[in-house]
Amino acid sequence: MKAHFLDVWDITFDEAKRIIDLSFDFKYNNFNPKSLQNLNIALLFSKPSTRTRVSFEVGIKELGGNPIFLQESSLQVSRGEDASDSARTLSRYVDGVVVRTGSHQWLLEFAQYSVIPVINALTDYTHPCQAISDIFTLFEAFREKIKNIKVLYIGDGNNMANALISAFAIFGLSLTVCTPKELRPDEENLKRALEVSKQTGAEIILEEDPIKAAKDKDVIYTDVWISMNDEGSKDHKINLLKDYQVNAKLLSYAKKDVRVMHCLPAKKGQEITKEVFEEHADFIFNQAENRLHTQKALMYLMFNGTNQMASI
């Protein structure tokens, strides 16, 4: 594996499958290595966070490490320090960095100058940890039938859509992405996914009609319409997405036993109705729990001083 995990594309199928297998071990098989013993892992966050921060902090502690939370607003980077200087400084103090930031370009520069492993915990471009965790959730729910299921992602073609497109392409799975034309996911990422799909057998489909997209789906996935970088365009985006809500009518076109996924936090009444959310809450919060297990698997492989992913 590459030194850093900045994008789903940074791992091969074998590496991704290793993360999934380890996630099962962590969740079900009492796998409890102290692979981060005596290691300090920085969590460098510029964005508010609940699930990402807590799951990484708990995961680091359960692996025997010491998490150090660094809020960007309290660091010199908030006063204009270069990403390159921040990376070279932290590389002298800690053994790995988990970064959650609004700018993917900033993360790329930071990683370029970091001599310790860096994990992308979210940028404006992609959310790879969430996507790999979601694949684990699907393996957990469907097991050997996973190749036969059809998943719909509906809403904004945002960082979550980009990450899911990459992950489904690598795993050879079926994903329909339904967005308004104005909010399509990243074109270059999509182009790469379609090329990879030729080798993996994945099915990546773009659709603008929510009813057509929902037909016979096994899973329907949504995310907030207004991301943290989008407040200025809030009214415009809500108007574009008003017909893309996950509600009872939309679900009626899917399989009778359809599962609903949401990476959270949810804005009930916008991208999903409260009734649908609560009906599927158990599955949604199991999806949230699985962040802990997949991130532990990733850190076990990356932050142990040997980068075990490199030998897969």
C-alpha positions in Angstrom: 0.0 0.0 0.0 1.0 3.6 -0.4 2.4 5.4 2.6 -0.8 7.4 3.0 -4.5 6.7 2.6 -5.9 9.8 1.1 -8.4 8.4 -1.4 -10.1 5.0 -2.0 -7.8 4.7 -5.1 -4.8 4.5 -2.8 -5.6 0.8 -2.1 -5.9 -2.2 -4.3 -8.8 -4.7 -4.1 -6.6 -7.1 -2.1 -5.7 -4.4 0.4 -9.4 -3.3 0.6 -10.5 -6.9 1.1 -7.9 -7.3 3.9 -9.4 -4.3 5.7 -12.9 -5.9 5.4 -11.6 -9.2 6.7 -9.9 -7.5 9.6 -13.0 -5.5 10.4 -14.9 -8.8 10.9 -12.1 -10.0 13.2 -12.3 -6.8 15.2 -16.1 -6.8 15.5 -16.8 -10.6 15.9 -13.6 -12.6 16.7 -12.2 -10.8 19.7 -9.2 -9.7 17.7 -7.5 -7.3 20.1 -3.9 -6.5 19.2 -2.0 -3.6 20.8 -0.4 -2.7 17.6 -0.2 1.0 18.4 1.4 0.5 21.8 3.7 3.5 22.6 2.6 5.3 19.4 1.2 8.8 19.4 -1.4 9.5 16.7 -2.5 13.1 15.9 -6.1 13.9 14.9 -5.8 17.2 12.9 -9.4 18.4 12.4 -10.6 21.7 10.9 -14.2 20.5 10.7 -16.7 19.7 13.5 -17.0 15.9 14.1 -18.8 13.4 16.2 -18.5 9.9 14.6 -15.2 10.5 13.0 -13.5 11.9 16.0 -14.9 9.5 18.6 -14.4 6.4 16.5 -10.8 7.3 15.7 -10.0 8.2 19.3 -11.6 5.1 20.7 -10.0 3.0 18.0 -6.5 4.3 18.8 -6.9 3.7 22.5 -8.2 0.2 21.9 -5.1 -0.5 19.8 -2.9 0.7 22.7 -2.0 4.1 21.2 -2.3 7.7 22.4 -4.6 9.9 20.4 -3.8 13.7 20.4 -6.7 15.8 19.2 -5.6 19.0 17.4 -8.3 21.5 16.5 -7.0 23.5 13.5 -8.3 26.8 15.0 -5.9 26.4 18.0 -2.9 25.7 15.8 -0.6 27.9 13.7 -2.1 26.6 10.5 -5.1 28.8 11.3 -2.8 31.8 11.1 -1.5 30.8 7.7 1.3 28.3 8.4 1.9 26.2 5.3 0.6 22.7 5.1 4.2 21.6 4.3 5.6 23.1 7.5 2.8 21.7 9.6 3.5 18.2 8.2 7.2 18.4 8.7 6.7 19.6 12.3 4.2 16.9 13.3 6.4 14.3 11.6 9.0 15.0 14.3 6.5 14.5 17.2 4.0 11.8 16.4 3.8 8.5 14.6 0.8 9.1 12.3 -1.8 11.7 11.5 -5.5 11.5 10.8 -6.7 14.7 8.9 -10.2 16.0 8.5 -10.2 19.2 6.5 -12.2 21.2 4.0 -9.6 21.3 1.3 -8.4 18.1 -0.4 -5.6 20.1 -2.0 -4.4 21.1 1.5 -4.3 17.5 2.5 -2.4 16.5 -0.6 0.3 19.1 0.2 0.4 18.0 3.8 0.9 14.4 2.9 3.5 15.2 0.3 5.8 16.6 3.1 4.8 14.1 5.8 7.3 11.3 6.5 4.7 9.5 8.7 1.5 7.9 7.5 -1.5 10.2 6.9 -5.2 9.0 6.8 -7.9 11.1 5.2 -10.8 11.3 7.6 -12.8 13.6 5.2 -12.2 16.4 2.7 -14.4 18.3 0.3 -13.5 15.8 -2.4 -13.8 12.4 -0.8 -14.5 10.4 2.4 -12.6 7.2 1.9 -12.9 5.8 5.5 -16.7 6.1 5.4 -16.9 4.4 2.0 -14.8 1.4 3.0 -16.8 1.1 6.2 -20.0 1.2 4.2 -18.6 -1.7 2.1 -18.0 -3.6 5.3 -21.6 -2.9 6.4 -22.9 -4.3 3.1 -20.7 -7.5 3.4 -22.0 -7.9 6.9 -25.6 -7.6 5.8 -25.5 -9.6 2.6 -22.5 -11.9 2.9 -22.0 -14.1 -0.2 -25.0 -12.4 -1.9 -23.2 -9.0 -2.0 -22.4 -9.4 -5.7 -26.1 -9.6 -6.5 -27.4 -6.5 -4.7 -28.1 -3.2 -6.3 -27.4 0.0 -4.3 -28.7 3.5 -5.0 -27.0 6.6 -3.7 -29.4 9.6 -4.1 -28.9 13.3 -3.4 -25.9 15.6 -3.8 -23.0 14.4 -5.9 -20.6 15.3 -3.0 -17.5 13.8 -1.4 -19.5 10.8 -0.2 -20.8 10.1 -3.7 -17.2 10.3 -5.0 -15.9 7.9 -2.4 -18.7 5.4 -2.9 -18.2 5.4 -6.7 -14.5 4.5 -6.2 -15.2 1.8 -3.6 -17.9 0.1 -5.6 -15.7 0.1 -8.7 -12.8 -1.5 -6.8 -15.1 -4.2 -5.2 -16.9 -4.9 -8.4 -20.4 -4.0 -7.1 -23.5 -2.3 -8.5 -24.1 1.3 -7.7 -26.6 3.8 -9.2 -25.9 7.5 -8.4 -29.0 9.7 -8.7 -28.4 13.4 -8.7 -29.6 16.5 -10.5 -27.5 17.3 -13.6 -26.1 20.4 -11.8 -24.9 18.3 -8.8 -23.2 15.4 -10.6 -20.2 13.8 -8.8 -16.7 14.5 -9.9 -16.2 13.7 -13.6 -12.6 12.6 -13.5 -13.3 10.2 -10.5 -16.3 8.8 -12.4 -14.2 8.3 -15.5 -11.6 6.4 -13.6 -14.3 4.3 -11.9 -15.8 3.3 -15.2 -12.4 2.2 -16.5 -11.7 0.1 -13.3 -15.2 -1.4 -13.6 -14.2 -3.0 -16.9 -11.7 -5.2 -14.9 -13.8 -5.7 -11.8 -17.2 -6.2 -13.2 -18.7 -3.3 -11.3 -21.8 -1.5 -12.5 -21.7 2.3 -12.0 -24.7 4.1 -13.4 -25.7 7.8 -13.3 -29.4 8.6 -13.3 -31.4 11.8 -12.9 -34.9 10.3 -12.4 -35.3 9.3 -8.7 -38.2 6.9 -9.4 -36.4 5.1 -12.2 -33.2 5.0 -10.0 -35.0 3.4 -7.0 -36.7 0.6 -8.9 -35.8 -2.8 -7.5 -33.0 -1.5 -5.3 -31.8 -3.5 -2.3 -30.2 -0.5 -0.6 -30.9 3.2 -0.8 -28.2 5.5 0.6 -28.4 9.2 1.2 -26.4 12.0 2.7 -27.0 15.6 3.8 -27.8 18.0 1.0 -25.9 20.9 2.6 -22.3 20.0 3.5 -20.2 22.2 5.8 -18.7 24.0 2.8 -22.1 24.7 1.2 -23.9 27.1 3.5 -23.7 29.9 1.0 -25.6 27.9 -1.7 -28.1 26.4 0.8 -31.4 27.6 -0.8 -30.3 26.9 -4.3 -29.2 23.3 -3.5 -32.4 22.5 -1.5 -34.4 23.7 -4.5 -32.4 21.4 -6.9 -32.7 18.4 -4.5 -36.3 18.7 -3.4 -37.4 15.7 -5.6 -34.5 13.6 -4.3 -35.7 13.0 -0.8 -35.7 9.4 0.6 -39.3 9.0 1.7 -42.0 6.3 1.8 -43.0 6.9 -1.8 -39.4 6.5 -3.1 -39.0 3.3 -1.1 -42.2 1.8 -2.5 -40.3 1.5 -5.9 -37.4 -0.5 -4.3 -37.4 -4.1 -3.0 -39.8 -4.7 -0.2 -37.0 -5.5 2.2 -34.9 -2.5 1.2 -32.2 -1.3 3.6 -31.6 2.4 4.1 -28.1 3.9 4.8 -27.0 7.3 5.9 -23.5 8.4 6.8 -24.9 10.9 9.3 -25.5 13.5 10.6 -29.0 13.5 9.1 -31.1 16.6 8.4 -34.5 14.9 8.8 -37.1 16.5 6.6 -34.6 17.3 3.9 -32.7 14.4 2.4 -34.8 11.8 4.4 -38.1 11.9 6.3 -38.1 11.3 10.0 -40.4 8.3 9.5 -38.1 6.5 7.1 -35.1 7.4 9.2 -36.6 5.9 12.4 -37.9 2.8 10.6 -34.3 2.1 9.4 -32.5 3.5 12.4 -31.0 0.2 13.6 -29.3 -0.4 10.3 -28.1 3.2 10.1 -26.6 3.2 13.5 -24.9 -0.2 12.9 -23.4 1.5 9.8 -22.1 4.3 12.1 -20.7 1.7 14.6 -18.8 0.0 11.8 -16.6 3.1 11.3 -14.8 2.0 14.5 -14.0 -1.5 13.3 -12.9 -0.6 9.8 -10.7 2.3 11.0 -9.1 0.1 13.6 -8.3 -2.3 10.7 -6.9 0.5 8.6 -4.8 1.8 11.5 -3.6 -1.7 12.5 -2.2 -2.0 9.0 -0.8 1.5 8.6 0.3 2.8 12.0 2.3 -0.1 13.4 5.7 1.0 12.1 5.9 -1.5 9.3 2.9 -0.6 7.1 1.6 -4.1 6.7 -0.4 -3.1 3.7 2.8 -3.0 1.8 3.2 -6.7 2.0 -0.3 -7.6 0.9 
